[in-house]
Amino acid sequence: MPTTFEVNGKALYSETKTVTGTAPQVSFAAVLDDPKLWSPDSPLLYSARLSLADSRDDQFTRFGVRSFTLDGHKVLLNGRRFKLAGANHHDDHPDW
């Protein structure tokens, strides 16, 4: 069955694959050339669509490209220091 993977409407993968009840999975790799990184200051999301059998079955999702790493105790987002802010409240549980 024809399998197509698109990002922002551009086909990154297209091939005919055989999908059966005993082999119900399709695996492939695709490269997103020069991706724009997601951050709170630039929250870019890509649109991805996977279509099987001439669009009789498809899946759509949105995603961002980013990396979180640790440098000691520092959190880095896309290689830059990122300060996390938040709160942790347990006052909604009757035993706490």
C-alpha positions in Angstrom: 0.0 0.0 0.0 1.3 3.5 -0.8 2.8 5.1 2.4 3.5 8.9 2.4 4.9 11.0 5.2 4.7 14.8 4.8 5.9 17.7 7.0 4.2 21.1 6.3 2.9 19.6 3.0 6.3 18.5 1.7 6.7 14.7 1.2 9.7 13.5 3.1 9.0 9.8 2.5 6.9 7.9 0.0 7.1 4.2 -0.8 4.7 1.2 -1.3 4.7 -1.0 1.8 2.9 -4.3 2.5 0.8 -4.1 5.7 -1.0 -7.3 6.8 -2.7 -8.5 10.0 0.5 -10.4 10.8 2.8 -7.4 9.9 0.7 -4.3 10.9 3.6 -1.9 11.3 5.4 0.4 8.9 8.8 1.7 9.8 10.9 4.4 8.0 13.3 7.3 8.6 12.9 10.8 7.3 15.2 13.8 7.6 13.9 17.3 8.2 16.4 19.6 6.4 17.4 22.7 8.4 14.8 22.5 11.1 13.7 25.6 13.0 14.0 25.0 16.7 11.1 25.4 19.1 11.5 27.6 22.2 9.1 29.6 24.3 10.3 32.8 22.5 9.7 31.1 19.1 7.1 28.3 19.5 7.2 27.0 16.0 5.3 23.8 15.4 5.5 21.7 12.3 2.5 19.8 10.8 3.0 16.1 10.0 0.8 13.7 8.2 1.2 10.0 7.6 -1.1 8.6 4.9 -1.7 5.0 4.0 -3.5 3.6 1.0 -4.1 6.8 -1.0 -5.3 8.7 2.1 -8.0 6.2 3.0 -6.2 6.2 6.4 -4.1 9.0 7.7 -2.8 10.5 11.0 -2.0 14.1 11.6 0.0 15.7 14.4 1.9 18.9 15.2 5.4 18.8 16.7 8.3 21.0 17.6 12.0 20.3 17.2 14.1 21.0 20.3 16.6 19.5 22.7 16.8 19.5 26.5 20.1 18.6 28.1 21.8 19.0 31.5 25.1 20.8 32.1 25.7 19.9 35.8 22.7 21.5 37.5 21.9 23.8 34.5 19.0 22.9 32.2 19.8 23.7 28.6 17.2 24.2 25.9 18.7 24.0 22.4 22.1 24.5 23.9 21.2 27.7 25.9 20.5 27.9 29.6 16.8 27.7 30.4 15.4 28.6 33.8 12.5 26.5 34.9 9.9 28.2 37.1 6.9 26.6 38.8 5.4 25.4 42.0 4.7 22.1 43.7 1.5 22.2 45.8 0.2 19.2 47.8 -2.6 21.0 49.5 -5.3 19.3 47.4 -4.9 15.9 49.2 -6.7 15.4 52.5 -3.7 13.7 54.1 -1.2 16.4 53.2 
